[in-house]
Amino acid sequence: MYRITKEFHFSASHQLSHLPDDHQCARLHGHNYIVEVELAASELNEDGFVRDYHELSPLKHYIDESFDHRHLNDVLGHDRVTSEWLAKHFYDWCKQRLPETSAVRVSETPKTWAEYRP
């Protein structure tokens, strides 16, 4: 199996208001997010790629226009905007456009991440 990964960055705020008031994530706060998209294929295409990295440019545009420097609760319309939820959201978005999508990882900090891999 061949695998490629491309990384994207954005900064955004969120608030997990369903958590107890004394939980740090219940307060409005922000992160410098890293989104890693993995594509996989058992065979390479005629150009020798799983997929040309340039073909992931629409995801960069989507992130830049819809997520970067935004309040994620407003963008996504709910207050359960966790890394786990974001990983699934970006996976679904990518899978519709890039069938080779095999996993998405979202990091909130250099030491924490969530991954969605069906």
Secondary structure, 3 states (H helix, E strand, C coil): CEEEEEEEEEEEEECCCCCCCCCHHHCCEEEEEEEEEEEEECCCCCCCCCCCHHHHHHHHHHHHHHCCCEEHHHHHCCCCCCHHHHHHHHHHHHHHHCCCEEEEEEEEECCEEEEECC
